[in-house]
Amino acid sequence: MSSSERLQPGRGANLVEVPDGAYVYVVRSRRSGGVSVGVDLTPAGACPLACDYCQVPRTERVTSIDRVELARLRIELSSTFQALAERGEQAVDVCFAGSGEPTWSPNFAAALEVAIDVAAGRVPVRVLTSGATLDWERVREPLAGLVARGAGEVWVKLDAWDEATIARFWASRGQARHEARIARFARETPTVLQVLVAARTHGPSIDATRRGLRDAIQRIVAAGAKIQRVSLTTMHRPPGTADQEVSAYDDDALDEIASVVREAGVPVTVAYARPRPAHASTDSVAPT
C-alpha cells in the first residue's frame, strides 16, 4: 500500500509539513500538547475494535498485518528528527498510534526498541493501545520495560463502563474483562488511561457518561492499578464511517465530565479543541 493510499487518521489540518514515509508522520497533537512524531505500524488499519468515532472506515475488520521493516522505520524516525531540527521545531514525543492497534504488529517489540533508541532520551516514547493485547507476553513485557526504563508511557483506552456502552462504542464485548486486563497490567506498570468521549444520537447523557467513567476508573484503581492520569479528549474530525451518528462534545461538556472523573482520585488532563483561558485548570493541555 503506497503512502498516498494508506488510511492515515493523523494526517489532517494539524499535519506538520516534514517528509513522511511508510510508518512515520508528524502532527501537532492536542493529547501530547505539541509536535508529535507519530508511528503507524498498521497502515492498512488492522485493529481488534471498530470504534464508532474512528477516522478509519471500519465497514470491515482488517486483521492481516505485515512485519515492520525495522531499518526503514529507523531511517524515517532519524530523518524526521533531523527535518524538525532544520525547521526549528522540537518534538514532544514519539507516539505509536496511527491507523489501528500498534501492538498487533508481529515485531512490535523490535519496532519499539528502534523508537527508544532513536529518541535517545530526548523525548518520551508513548504507546497508545486499546488494551486488547495486554495479556500477550510479547506485548506486555516490552510495554512494561518501556515504563520501567523511564523511556516513555503506556496509554490504554477506556471509553466505556458497561456492556451496553462497550458494544455501542467499540462494537465489542467484555467490559469487565477489559477493566481486569488494565488492572493486572497497571498493578506493576504505572499507566495512563486515554478516554475519548462523544455525543451519540439516543446515546448516554453527559451525566451518565461522567458517572460511568468515574465508576469504571474507581473499579480499576480499587483493583490495585497504578493510574498516573486520565487523558480526556473528544472527536476532532468526522468518523471514517459516514453512517455513524456521533459528534464531538464541546469544551464545557468536557469540563463537566472531567470534574466528575477526578472523583476517582486520579489527575485528569483535557485535550481541548482550542486554547483555554488563563484561569483554566492547571492540569489541562491545549493544542499548540
N, C-alpha and C positions, 0 to 999 in steps of 0.2 A: 504494500500500500504506500503510495507516494505521500510526501509531506502535504501536498495540497488536497489529497483525498482523505486524510485522516480525520477522525472525529476529535475535534480539539475544543473542549469546553472552556479551557482557559484563555483561548485566543479571541479576544473581543476588544472593546473600547479601551481596556486597560493594558493592552499588549505594549510592551517596551520594544522599540524597533532596533533590535540587535539580531545578528544572524542566528537562525534557529536550525534544528535538524530533526532527525528521526525521533529523538527522545526528549530533547531539551527545548524549552521555551521560557520566556521571561514576561512577567506581568507585574503590575502594581496591585498588590494584594491587600484587600481590606482585612482579611483574617491575620495576615502576617504583619501588617502595618507598614509596608514599604515595598521595595523592589524584591520580588521573589523569583528565584531560579527554579522553574518547575521541571519535574522529571516525570515523563509519561511512559511507563513500562507496558501499558496495554493500549496502544494507539488504535487498535481495532474495536475497543470498547468492551472487552471481556470483564464481566462483573457478576457476582452472585446475586445482586439485588436489581430491582427495576424501580428505582425511586421515582415517584410521580413528578418531582421537581427537577430531575436531572436534565442537563443541557444536551446530553447524548440521547438520540432517539432509542427508546427501549421497546420497540414493537416486537423484537425477538431477542432471545438471550444469546450472547456470544460467549463461548467457553473455550474456544481454541486459542492458545497463547503460544507465540514463538519465544524462543530463548532470546535474551537481550545480547546484542553484540557489545561486549564489555569494552573492547578497545574503542569502538565508535562512541560509546557513552562517555568514556574518559576524555576523548578529544573534544566532544561537544561541550562538556562541562568546562574544561580548561579554556577553550576559545570563548565561551560565554563570559567567564570572569574577566578575561582579557579585554573583550569588547566593552564590557561595562566600565572597566577602569579607564579605557580610552575615552569614553563618554563622560567621565567624571561621576559615574553612578556607583553607588555602594549597595550591594545586595544585603538583605537582612536574613535570608535563609536559603537553603536548598530544600525544596518541598516535593516529596513524592506524592503525586495526586493524579491529575490528568483525566483520561477518558474511562477509566474503570478501576478495578481493585489492584493496586500495585503489588501486593503480596502474593497474588496469583501467579506471577511470573515464575517459571521453573528455576531460574537462577537469581531470584530476588536478593538473596543474602549476598551474593557476589557483587551485584549492582549496588547494593547499599554500601559495601566496603569501598567501591570505587568513589562514590559520592563523598564518603567520610574522608577519604584520602585527598581528594581534590579540594574539598572545603578546608582541610588542614587547620581546623580550629578557628578559621576566620569568621565563620557563620555557623549556626546550628543546622543540622540536617533534621528535617521533620518528615515523618511518615504519617499520612492521613489514610486510615484504614477503616473499612466497615466493621472490622472486628470479627468477621465470619471465619477467619483463619487463625485466630489466636490460640486455638488448641493444637495447631500443627507445630511440631517441634522445629521444623525447618524455617518457620516464620517467628515463632515465639522467642527462640534463643537469639537470633540476630537483633530483634527489636529490643529485648532486654539488655543486650550488650551495648546497643546504641546509647541507651539511657545511662547504664552503669559506667560507661566510659566518659560520660559528660559531653558526648558528641552531638546530642540532639534530643528530640522529643518524639513521643508516640501519641498521636491524636486518634481516638477511637470514636466512631459515630454513635450517637444516641439521640434519635429523633422521636421515638415512640415510648409508650409507657404501659401498654396492654396489648392483648391480641387483636383487638379491633383496629387500633392505630397502626400497629406494625404491618397488618395486612393492607390497610389503605395506603400508607405512606410508601412502603417498600415492596409491596406485593410479595410478602414473606410471612413466615410464621415463627413462633418460638421466642416471644419477648423474654420470658423467664430464663430460657437457655442463653439468650444474648446477654442479659444482665449478669448471669453466672459466669460466662466467659470473661467478661470485663473484670469482674471481681477477682477471679482466680489470677488473671494476669497482673492486675494492679495491686494485689497484695504484696507482690515482690518488686514491681516496677512502677514508680510514680507515672501517672498517666493523665493526659488532657482529654476531656470529653468534648467532642465537636458536635454542636447541636444546631440544626437548621430548622427553623420554624416557618410555616407558610399558612396562608389563609386558603381554605378549601370550601367549595360550594357544599353546603349542608354538612360541613365538617365540624370538628370540635371547636368550641368557643375559645377566646383568649383565656378566659378563666379556667376552663378545663385543661387547656394546654399548659398553663403555668403550674397548676396544681399537679397535673400528671407528671410533668418533667421533674418537678421538685420531689415528688414521691419516689420516682424511679432512681433519682440520684441518691436520695436518702437510703434506699434499699441497698444500693451498691456500696455506699460508704459504710453502712452498718455491717456489711459482709466483710469488712476489713480492707477495702480498696483504698489506695493512696491516690486520691484525685487532686492533682495540682491546681486545676482550674477548669472552668467551663468556658468554651469559646462559642458564643451565641451569635448567630447571624440569620439572615433570611435570603430569599432569592434576589439576584441582581440582574438576571437575564431570563427570558422566557424559557419554559421547558422545551426539550427537544421533540417531545411527542405532542403534537398540536391539540389533541383532544383532551388533554389533561386540564381539569378545571382547578387550577392552583395559581396563586398570586402572592406577591410579596407582602409582608407586614410593614407598616410604616414605623418610623423611629419611636413614636410614642408607644406603640404596641410592643416593640422590642424592650423598651424600658419597663413596661408593666410585667412582662414575662421575666426579665432579669431580676426584678425586685423580689419576686416570689422564689425563683430558683435559688437565690442567695440564701434562702432559709434552710437549704440543705447543708449549709455550713462550709461551702467552698467558694472561692472567688469566681466572679464572672466577668469576662471581657466581652464587649459587644462590638461587632463589626458593623457600623452604621453605613447607610448609603451615602451620607455626606458628612463633612466635618461637623463636630459638635461645638456648642458654645463653651466659653471658658469655664462656666460653672458646672459642666458635665462631670459625671463620676470619674474619679481618677483611675479606675481600673478599666476604662473603656478605650477602645482602639479605633481611630478614624482612618480612612484611607489617605494616603499621601498624594 
